[in-house]
Amino acid sequence: MDTKIIKKIQKLLSLSESSNEHEAEVAMLKAQELLVKYKLSIKEVKEYKSYDSKIQEKVTDVTFTKAKWKAQLAKVISENFGCYVYYKRRRINTIVFFGREEDVIVCNLVLNYAVDSVYSVVKKLKYQYSKNGYSTRGIENDYSLGFIDGLEEKFEEQKRNNKEWGIVLVKDKEVVEAHEKIKFKKKVTMNTAYRGNEDAYSKGCEDGKKFSISNKITEGEKEEHIQLQSK
């Protein structure tokens, strides 16, 4: 069996139990599609345990200097997909995920999707504010903080309503042990303060709660499968 495909279906089956009706439907449909494509049964997938999945770090394309909200966003995502997150520092900070191969793939997909979503809305908000003669200062920061809080609330609701979500959350014992062996030079504070734009924060919170993770995971499946076949 292809471990990556099995793990992908397992993730989708977990997401299909989401309290978000649309997200659950999309995840289940994609899971069913993959089950048929690879001639697998739900029982086989649920009972399958991988012992050869690599533990690795994934250096993402997401970088930042002042936009520390990206680090906070990555932390929320990593904690909800069984991974750790840290940063490589030179002139800029680069976000890195650490965990099982299939989990860091998901974290990377979701982070990129979330960052793109944030920037898309922030661009529209800044345009509207400028058009109406208002300052755009702090919009990105406060919308992003709201988005992160909303996303975290979404995850918490999923945990309350769906015991199976624990499959996605738990860090593998070997991942924990491997992470403990990494020697970090120093700790970096990534906190960022709310700047008082209540409307931007509220909009971000609302969008974070609605953010559909399964859509990005399913969108990424085709590209990842092509990459797997080329190895």
SVG drawing of the C-alpha trace seen along z (x, -y; Angstrom):
<svg xmlns="http://www.w3.org/2000/svg" viewBox="-24 -61 47 65">
<polyline fill="none" stroke="black" stroke-width="0.4" points="0.0,0.0 1.1,-3.6 1.5,-5.0 1.0,-8.6 -2.3,-7.8 -3.5,-5.8 -2.6,-8.7 -4.3,-11.2 -7.5,-9.1 -7.3,-8.8 -7.0,-12.5 -10.0,-13.1 -12.1,-10.5 -11.3,-12.4 -12.2,-15.7 -15.5,-14.1 -16.6,-14.1 -16.3,-17.8 -19.2,-19.9 -18.9,-22.0 -21.4,-20.4 -19.8,-21.6 -16.3,-20.7 -17.4,-17.2 -19.2,-16.6 -16.2,-17.7 -13.8,-15.5 -16.0,-12.4 -16.5,-12.8 -12.8,-13.1 -12.1,-10.1 -14.6,-8.0 -13.0,-9.0 -9.6,-7.9 -10.9,-4.7 -12.4,-3.7 -9.3,-4.9 -6.9,-2.8 -9.3,0.1 -9.3,-0.2 -11.9,0.3 -12.7,-2.1 -11.9,0.8 -8.4,1.3 -7.7,-2.4 -8.8,-2.8 -6.9,0.3 -3.7,-0.5 -0.8,-1.7 2.4,-3.0 5.7,-2.2 8.0,-3.5 6.7,-7.0 9.7,-9.4 10.1,-12.0 11.4,-15.1 11.4,-18.9 9.6,-20.9 11.1,-24.3 8.1,-26.2 8.0,-29.2 6.4,-31.3 8.8,-34.0 8.4,-37.1 10.2,-39.9 7.6,-42.1 4.5,-40.0 4.9,-37.8 1.2,-36.7 2.4,-34.2 4.4,-32.4 1.3,-32.3 -0.8,-31.0 1.8,-28.3 1.8,-27.3 -2.0,-26.8 -1.9,-24.7 1.0,-22.6 -0.6,-21.8 -3.7,-20.6 -2.0,-18.4 0.5,-16.5 3.6,-18.6 6.0,-21.0 7.0,-24.4 10.1,-26.4 12.0,-29.0 15.2,-29.3 16.7,-32.8 19.0,-34.8 17.9,-38.2 14.3,-36.9 12.5,-34.2 11.4,-31.1 8.7,-28.8 9.6,-25.1 7.3,-22.2 8.7,-19.0 6.8,-15.7 5.7,-12.7 6.1,-13.2 2.4,-13.1 1.6,-15.6 4.2,-18.2 2.7,-18.1 -0.7,-18.9 0.6,-21.6 2.4,-23.2 -0.6,-23.1 -2.9,-24.6 -0.4,-27.3 0.0,-28.5 -3.7,-28.4 -4.4,-30.3 -1.7,-33.0 -3.1,-33.5 -6.6,-33.8 -5.5,-36.4 -3.7,-38.5 -6.6,-38.3 -9.1,-39.8 -6.6,-42.3 -6.0,-43.7 -9.8,-44.2 -10.1,-45.8 -7.2,-48.2 -8.8,-49.2 -12.2,-49.9 -10.6,-51.9 -8.5,-54.0 -11.5,-54.6 -13.4,-55.9 -10.5,-58.1 -9.6,-56.0 -6.2,-54.9 -5.1,-51.4 -2.6,-51.2 -2.9,-48.0 -5.5,-46.3 -3.3,-43.4 -2.2,-42.8 -5.6,-42.9 -7.4,-41.0 -4.8,-38.3 -5.0,-38.0 -8.8,-37.7 -8.4,-35.0 -6.0,-33.0 -8.4,-33.3 -11.3,-32.2 -9.4,-29.3 -8.3,-28.2 -12.0,-28.3 -12.9,-26.2 -10.4,-23.6 -11.6,-23.6 -15.2,-23.1 -14.1,-20.2 -12.4,-18.6 -15.5,-19.0 -17.9,-17.7 -15.7,-15.0 -13.6,-12.5 -12.0,-11.2 -10.3,-14.6 -7.8,-13.3 -6.3,-11.2 -5.2,-14.4 -4.0,-16.2 -1.8,-13.6 1.9,-13.9 3.6,-10.6 5.8,-9.4 8.8,-9.1 8.2,-12.6 8.3,-14.0 11.5,-12.1 13.1,-13.3 12.1,-16.9 13.6,-16.7 17.0,-15.8 17.1,-19.0 19.4,-21.7 18.0,-25.2 20.3,-28.1 17.7,-30.3 14.0,-30.9 12.3,-33.6 9.3,-35.5 6.7,-35.8 3.9,-37.6 2.2,-40.6 -0.1,-43.1 -3.7,-44.0 -3.7,-47.5 -7.3,-48.4 -9.1,-47.9 -12.2,-46.1 -13.9,-45.8 -10.8,-44.1 -10.4,-41.8 -14.1,-40.8 -14.0,-40.1 -10.8,-38.0 -12.5,-36.0 -15.5,-35.3 -13.4,-34.2 -11.1,-32.0 -14.2,-30.1 -15.3,-29.5 -11.9,-28.6 -12.3,-25.2 -9.2,-23.1 -10.4,-20.1 -10.7,-22.1 -7.0,-22.9 -6.0,-19.3 -8.1,-17.9 -6.9,-20.6 -3.3,-19.6 -3.9,-15.8 -3.5,-15.9 -0.2,-17.8 1.3,-15.7 0.3,-12.4 2.1,-13.6 5.2,-14.3 5.0,-10.9 4.8,-9.2 7.9,-11.0 10.1,-9.7"/>
</svg>
